[in-house]
Amino acid sequence: MNESANNLSKEQQFYIKKTRHHKHLVLFFQIFIFVFFIILWEISSHNGIINAFIFSSPSQMLLACQKLFLTGDLLKHIGITLAETFGSFFLVASISLLVAILLWWNTTLSEIFEPYFVILNSLPKSAMAPIFIVWLGNNMKTIIITAISVAIFGSILNLFTSFQTTDPDKLKLIYTLHGNRLDCLTKVILPINFPAILSILKVDIGLCLIGVVIGEFLAARKGLGYLIIYGSQVFKMDWVMLSIVLLCLIAALLYGILNRLEKHFINS
């Protein structure tokens, strides 16, 4: 490691040092803003600047977290929400990729169905959730379908658009070398668009989490979405705020995992 560092020029060493310093600076300010916000929130709540009953406080949230953890309810609610999010995400990822490939493969098919996907993507998904409850019942299946409906149509359109905008000269080269459409798909379309696919999946995981929470608002007896609704009904605002913070942490964690996977596959 030291030998490779010594082989670098002064300009390269300065650039690496500057880049590392920039990353540390960004991380410092991210942590500073978060800690400052928590301290300000606690002080404002403690001194009556904000209403502690309505806005809760970090200390009250920690006490609520401890109580729910000791009873086992906290892990149960988090586990249910994560299971529904992962289930809907894998379905969205597989179905949207398959449909986007079919639309790219068959131009006539894309011309027929693309307007319908645009219309379905523009529908308010929260308004569809009560319909899903009537159709499917008050169960986990309804929540997963709601989450899928939030993410899948936009994912299909984005993937299909990415496939369509692939450099046509590369496709012509495949045909010139006597390749077929399957060769174009496996050797050009999917490899070139792999970074775009991963970027779309990063968006999909967040949308699936949103869809799960929407579904849990209306059709659940477990999960963080249910905990938010139940807490607001019985005026346990510490439960509500704790659930919101946990959802933020889960969203950040899921995004971070996919972001690491994206960097790993791109750099490998």
Beta strands, then each sheet from edge to edge (+ up, - down):
end
